[in-house]
Amino acid sequence: MKTKYGTAVGAAIFAFILILLPAVAATTVTEREKHDCQTDYHKYCSEYGLGSEALRACMSRNIKKISNACVGALVDAGEMSQTQADKLRQKTKTVKHPTHKKVTHKSSKKKH
């Protein structure tokens, strides 16, 4: 009887850990994120808790304004892929191309 009880308790603890693990992992902030994103966090998203989904959404909304160092830290931490970061940054940028007129230079050689 003890074996069945022990197995049931072990299975329950294991299931609880599997359910709890993603929640704990979601609140983990790397040292690089703390260092490289501190200014950006306080400037744009300080009203959201560290590691929260709301903070992730805020950082994504403000990705264009966030420093390159912070974006790199978010990519390294697995918060987003480099491709996602590049797409978000490109989507929000407006690129203005100056118009250039093609200038042709005539040869200064005189014909004899």
C-alpha positions in Angstrom: 0.0 0.0 0.0 2.9 2.3 0.8 4.3 1.8 -2.7 1.1 2.9 -4.4 0.8 6.0 -2.2 4.4 6.9 -2.8 4.0 6.5 -6.5 0.9 8.6 -6.5 2.6 11.4 -4.5 5.7 11.2 -6.7 3.6 11.5 -9.8 1.6 14.4 -8.3 4.8 16.3 -7.4 6.3 15.6 -10.9 3.1 16.9 -12.5 3.1 20.0 -10.3 6.8 20.7 -11.2 6.0 20.3 -15.0 3.1 22.8 -14.6 5.1 25.2 -12.4 8.4 25.1 -14.4 7.2 27.3 -17.4 5.8 29.9 -15.0 9.1 30.1 -13.1 11.1 30.1 -16.4 9.0 33.0 -17.7 10.0 35.2 -14.8 13.7 34.5 -15.2 15.7 37.5 -16.4 19.3 37.0 -17.4 22.1 39.1 -16.0 22.7 40.5 -19.5 19.1 41.6 -19.8 19.4 43.3 -16.4 22.5 45.1 -17.5 21.8 45.9 -21.1 18.1 46.6 -20.8 17.9 48.6 -17.6 17.7 52.0 -19.2 15.2 50.9 -21.8 13.1 49.1 -19.2 12.9 52.3 -17.0 12.3 54.5 -20.0 9.6 52.5 -21.8 8.1 49.7 -19.7 8.8 50.2 -16.0 5.1 49.7 -15.1 5.3 46.0 -16.0 6.8 43.3 -13.8 10.1 41.7 -14.7 9.6 38.6 -16.7 5.9 39.2 -17.3 4.1 38.7 -20.6 3.0 42.4 -20.4 6.7 43.4 -20.2 7.5 41.3 -23.3 4.6 42.9 -25.2 5.8 46.4 -24.1 9.3 45.7 -25.2 8.0 44.4 -28.6 5.9 47.5 -29.1 8.9 49.7 -28.4 11.5 47.6 -30.2 12.3 50.4 -32.6 13.3 52.7 -29.7 15.2 50.0 -27.7 19.0 50.1 -27.8 20.9 47.6 -29.9 22.5 46.2 -26.8 19.1 45.4 -25.2 17.8 43.8 -28.4 20.9 41.6 -28.4 20.3 40.7 -24.8 16.7 39.8 -25.5 17.8 37.7 -28.5 20.5 35.9 -26.4 17.9 35.2 -23.7 15.6 33.6 -26.2 12.9 36.3 -25.7 12.8 36.6 -29.5 14.9 35.4 -32.5 17.2 37.8 -34.3 14.9 37.4 -37.3 11.9 38.5 -35.2 13.8 41.5 -33.9 14.9 42.5 -37.4 11.4 42.2 -38.7 9.9 44.3 -35.8 12.5 47.0 -36.2 12.1 47.1 -40.0 8.3 47.2 -39.8 8.3 50.3 -37.6 11.0 52.2 -39.5 10.3 54.5 -42.3 13.1 54.7 -44.8 13.5 57.8 -46.7 15.7 57.7 -49.8 17.0 61.0 -51.0 16.6 61.6 -54.7 19.9 61.7 -56.5 20.3 63.1 -59.9 22.9 61.4 -62.0 25.6 63.8 -62.9 27.6 63.2 -66.0 30.9 64.9 -66.5 31.9 66.0 -69.9 35.4 65.4 -70.9 37.5 68.6 -70.8 39.6 67.4 -73.7 39.5 69.7 -76.7 39.1 68.3 -80.2 41.8 69.4 -82.7 
